[in-house]
């Protein structure tokens, strides 16, 4: 969660683990590459509005997309609608939806659906 704040070294480690190779910093070449990738599932979440093209995360994402041994699926999620927030609050509090609208509107206003 919030991998937009990850430092470059951490992102390099994650990439190396996903790619399936180990790296020697002195030669910057794979020491053990099987060209099959690894059996690793990495799920990362970030706020796309906080990532610029020059950020370490943007570089990491592009590097991952370019790697033939890594399968990358991206899922873009939008904020919840007022109706969705109201349904969630109504279900959570066991109140009728008509009674939870004021709270749902306030939460949506403050969170923009996040």
PASEBA-1860 file (N, C-alpha, C; in nm, 3 decimals):
! residues 114
1> XXXXXXXX> 0.084/-0.118/0.000/0.000/0.000/0.000/0.088/0.124/0.000 ~ 0.049/0.226/-0.071/0.122/0.352/-0.080/0.265/0.334/-0.129 ~ 0.285/0.250/-0.232/0.421/0.227/-0.281/0.477/0.347/-0.355 ~ 0.398/0.452/-0.373/0.453/0.574/-0.433/0.558/0.635/-0.340 ~ 0.560/0.594/-0.214/0.658/0.646/-0.118/0.778/0.553/-0.104 ~ 0.782/0.442/-0.177/0.894/0.348/-0.166/1.022/0.410/-0.221 ~ 1.134/0.377/-0.156/1.262/0.429/-0.203/1.312/0.343/-0.320 ~ 1.403/0.397/-0.402/1.451/0.324/-0.520/1.512/0.187/-0.486
9> XXXXXXXX> 1.584/0.176/-0.376/1.646/0.047/-0.340/1.541/-0.060/-0.313 ~ 1.434/-0.023/-0.247/1.327/-0.119/-0.220/1.260/-0.163/-0.348 ~ 1.236/-0.069/-0.439/1.176/-0.103/-0.568/1.268/-0.191/-0.650 ~ 1.398/-0.167/-0.644/1.494/-0.252/-0.715/1.492/-0.393/-0.659 ~ 1.482/-0.407/-0.527/1.474/-0.539/-0.465/1.349/-0.613/-0.510 ~ 1.237/-0.545/-0.508/1.111/-0.607/-0.552/1.122/-0.651/-0.698 ~ 1.177/-0.565/-0.783/1.193/-0.599/-0.925/1.282/-0.723/-0.940 ~ 1.392/-0.725/-0.869/1.485/-0.837/-0.878/1.418/-0.968/-0.835
17> XXXXXXXX> 1.339/-0.962/-0.729/1.270/-1.082/-0.682/1.166/-1.129/-0.783 ~ 1.094/-1.035/-0.844/0.993/-1.072/-0.944/1.058/-1.127/-1.070 ~ 1.169/-1.067/-1.107/1.236/-1.108/-1.231/1.299/-1.246/-1.218 ~ 1.338/-1.282/-1.097/1.395/-1.414/-1.076/1.546/-1.417/-1.081 ~ 1.612/-1.303/-1.087/1.757/-1.299/-1.093/1.816/-1.232/-0.971 ~ 1.938/-1.264/-0.944/2.011/-1.200/-0.835/2.116/-1.111/-0.900 ~ 2.145/-0.998/-0.839/2.237/-0.903/-0.899/2.358/-0.878/-0.811 ~ 2.472/-0.864/-0.875/2.597/-0.826/-0.809/2.619/-0.680/-0.844
25> XXXXXXXX> 2.617/-0.592/-0.742/2.627/-0.449/-0.767/2.756/-0.411/-0.840 ~ 2.863/-0.487/-0.821/2.990/-0.449/-0.881/2.990/-0.468/-1.033 ~ 2.913/-0.563/-1.083/2.913/-0.586/-1.228/2.779/-0.555/-1.293 ~ 2.676/-0.534/-1.210/2.543/-0.501/-1.260/2.494/-0.598/-1.366 ~ 2.524/-0.723/-1.349/2.478/-0.828/-1.441/2.407/-0.936/-1.360 ~ 2.312/-1.005/-1.419/2.247/-1.114/-1.348/2.347/-1.225/-1.316 ~ 2.344/-1.273/-1.193/2.430/-1.385/-1.156/2.359/-1.517/-1.185 ~ 2.229/-1.518/-1.168/2.154/-1.640/-1.192/2.022/-1.604/-1.257
33> XXXXXXXX> 2.016/-1.618/-1.385/1.892/-1.587/-1.455/1.842/-1.713/-1.523 ~ 1.716/-1.742/-1.507/1.660/-1.859/-1.572/1.565/-1.821/-1.685 ~ 1.546/-1.691/-1.709/1.457/-1.638/-1.813/1.314/-1.688/-1.799 ~ 1.279/-1.741/-1.684/1.143/-1.786/-1.660/1.074/-1.701/-1.555 ~ 1.145/-1.609/-1.496/1.087/-1.528/-1.390/1.083/-1.606/-1.260 ~ 1.008/-1.555/-1.166/0.996/-1.623/-1.038/0.851/-1.658/-1.013 ~ 0.830/-1.737/-0.912/0.693/-1.772/-0.872/0.651/-1.679/-0.759 ~ 0.639/-1.554/-0.792/0.609/-1.453/-0.692/0.489/-1.369/-0.738
41> XXXXXXXX> 0.401/-1.343/-0.644/0.288/-1.254/-0.670/0.311/-1.128/-0.588 ~ 0.315/-1.015/-0.656/0.332/-0.887/-0.589/0.211/-0.802/-0.620 ~ 0.145/-0.755/-0.517/0.031/-0.665/-0.534/0.071/-0.533/-0.471 ~ 0.079/-0.431/-0.553/0.116/-0.299/-0.504/0.004/-0.200/-0.529 ~ -0.019/-0.114/-0.433/-0.121/-0.010/-0.444/-0.056/0.126/-0.432 ~ -0.100/0.217/-0.516/-0.048/0.353/-0.509/-0.153/0.450/-0.560 ~ -0.134/0.575/-0.523/-0.224/0.681/-0.569/-0.165/0.740/-0.696 ~ -0.231/0.715/-0.806/-0.177/0.757/-0.936/-0.161/0.909/-0.946
49> XXXXXXXX> -0.241/0.983/-0.873/-0.229/1.129/-0.878/-0.106/1.180/-0.803 ~ -0.037/1.092/-0.732/0.083/1.132/-0.658/0.211/1.080/-0.724 ~ 0.200/1.025/-0.845/0.316/0.969/-0.915/0.341/1.051/-1.042 ~ 0.460/1.108/-1.052/0.499/1.182/-1.172/0.594/1.095/-1.254 ~ 0.611/1.128/-1.381/0.691/1.045/-1.471/0.836/1.028/-1.426 ~ 0.887/1.121/-1.349/1.027/1.113/-1.306/1.045/1.043/-1.172 ~ 0.937/0.994/-1.112/0.946/0.932/-0.980/1.005/0.791/-0.990 ~ 1.063/0.742/-0.881/1.115/0.605/-0.880/1.007/0.502/-0.911
57> XXXXXXXX> 0.884/0.526/-0.865/0.778/0.429/-0.892/0.743/0.425/-1.041 ~ 0.740/0.539/-1.107/0.711/0.541/-1.251/0.819/0.464/-1.327 ~ 0.943/0.481/-1.287/1.053/0.406/-1.348/1.037/0.257/-1.324 ~ 1.002/0.220/-1.201/0.979/0.080/-1.164/0.867/0.018/-1.248 ~ 0.757/0.091/-1.263/0.644/0.040/-1.340/0.684/0.019/-1.486 ~ 0.754/0.115/-1.544/0.796/0.101/-1.684/0.895/-0.014/-1.700 ~ 0.988/-0.027/-1.607/1.086/-0.137/-1.610/1.013/-0.271/-1.602 ~ 0.911/-0.279/-1.519/0.834/-0.403/-1.504/0.757/-0.434/-1.632
65> XXXXXXXX> 0.698/-0.331/-1.694/0.626/-0.351/-1.820/0.719/-0.400/-1.931 ~ 0.843/-0.352/-1.930/0.939/-0.387/-2.035/1.003/-0.524/-2.015 ~ 0.990/-0.582/-1.898/1.056/-0.710/-1.867/0.973/-0.826/-1.922 ~ 1.038/-0.913/-2.000/0.965/-1.025/-2.062/0.935/-1.137/-1.964 ~ 1.001/-1.140/-1.848/0.977/-1.247/-1.753/0.874/-1.211/-1.646 ~ 0.815/-1.092/-1.656/0.717/-1.048/-1.557/0.585/-1.019/-1.627 ~ 0.479/-1.081/-1.577/0.344/-1.051/-1.626/0.286/-0.943/-1.536 ~ 0.245/-0.834/-1.595/0.194/-0.720/-1.519/0.051/-0.690/-1.560
73> XXXXXXXX> -0.036/-0.686/-1.461/-0.175/-0.644/-1.483/-0.198/-0.521/-1.397 ~ -0.254/-0.417/-1.457/-0.285/-0.295/-1.384/-0.437/-0.281/-1.374 ~ -0.483/-0.244/-1.258/-0.625/-0.222/-1.235/-0.640/-0.082/-1.180 ~ -0.715/0.001/-1.249/-0.740/0.138/-1.204/-0.872/0.140/-1.129 ~ -0.870/0.192/-1.008/-0.991/0.201/-0.927/-1.028/0.348/-0.908 ~ -1.154/0.377/-0.930/-1.205/0.511/-0.903/-1.259/0.515/-0.761 ~ -1.285/0.635/-0.713/-1.344/0.651/-0.581/-1.486/0.597/-0.578 ~ -1.535/0.568/-0.459/-1.670/0.519/-0.442/-1.771/0.633/-0.464
81> XXXXXXXX> -1.885/0.599/-0.519/-1.991/0.698/-0.537/-2.061/0.722/-0.403 ~ -2.140/0.827/-0.396/-2.218/0.854/-0.275/-2.311/0.737/-0.244 ~ -2.368/0.678/-0.350/-2.459/0.565/-0.332/-2.387/0.445/-0.274 ~ -2.265/0.418/-0.322/-2.187/0.306/-0.270/-2.150/0.328/-0.124 ~ -2.109/0.450/-0.092/-2.074/0.482/0.047/-2.197/0.468/0.137 ~ -2.310/0.516/0.090/-2.432/0.504/0.169/-2.469/0.358/0.192 ~ -2.458/0.276/0.089/-2.489/0.133/0.104/-2.394/0.068/0.205 ~ -2.267/0.103/0.198/-2.168/0.047/0.290/-2.201/0.087/0.434
89> XXXXXXXX> -2.230/0.214/0.456/-2.262/0.264/0.591/-2.392/0.200/0.641 ~ -2.492/0.196/0.556/-2.620/0.136/0.593/-2.603/-0.010/0.634 ~ -2.527/-0.086/0.556/-2.503/-0.227/0.588/-2.421/-0.242/0.716 ~ -2.322/-0.155/0.734/-2.235/-0.165/0.851/-2.306/-0.129/0.981 ~ -2.393/-0.029/0.974/-2.462/0.018/1.095/-2.600/-0.045/1.116 ~ -2.644/-0.126/1.018/-2.777/-0.189/1.023/-2.887/-0.083/1.035 ~ -2.870/0.025/0.958/-2.969/0.132/0.952/-3.024/0.137/0.810 ~ -3.148/0.183/0.794/-3.202/0.200/0.659/-3.122/0.306/0.582
97> XXXXXXXX> -3.110/0.287/0.454/-3.031/0.380/0.371/-3.082/0.523/0.380 ~ -3.211/0.540/0.396/-3.266/0.675/0.402/-3.216/0.751/0.525 ~ -3.176/0.678/0.630/-3.128/0.743/0.752/-2.976/0.767/0.752 ~ -2.906/0.702/0.660/-2.759/0.716/0.659/-2.710/0.814/0.553 ~ -2.802/0.873/0.474/-2.761/0.967/0.369/-2.679/1.085/0.421 ~ -2.718/1.150/0.531/-2.637/1.264/0.577/-2.492/1.225/0.609 ~ -2.474/1.110/0.674/-2.339/1.064/0.705/-2.264/1.027/0.577 ~ -2.332/0.960/0.485/-2.269/0.921/0.358/-2.225/1.044/0.279
105> XXXXXXXX> -2.308/1.145/0.275/-2.272/1.269/0.204/-2.151/1.335/0.267 ~ -2.147/1.340/0.399/-2.033/1.400/0.469/-1.904/1.323/0.441 ~ -1.912/1.192/0.449/-1.794/1.108/0.423/-1.748/1.125/0.279 ~ -1.840/1.127/0.185/-1.801/1.144/0.044/-1.739/1.280/0.022 ~ -1.794/1.380/0.085/-1.739/1.517/0.072/-1.596/1.523/0.126 ~ -1.571/1.460/0.239/-1.439/1.465/0.302/-1.336/1.375/0.233 ~ -1.381/1.263/0.177/-1.289/1.163/0.123/-1.283/1.156/-0.029 ~ -1.376/1.222/-0.098/-1.388/1.213/-0.244/-1.399/1.068/-0.290
113> XX> -1.460/0.986/-0.206/-1.484/0.846/-0.243/-1.370/0.752/-0.210 ~ -1.267/0.801/-0.145/-1.154/0.713/-0.109/-1.172/0.661/0.032
END
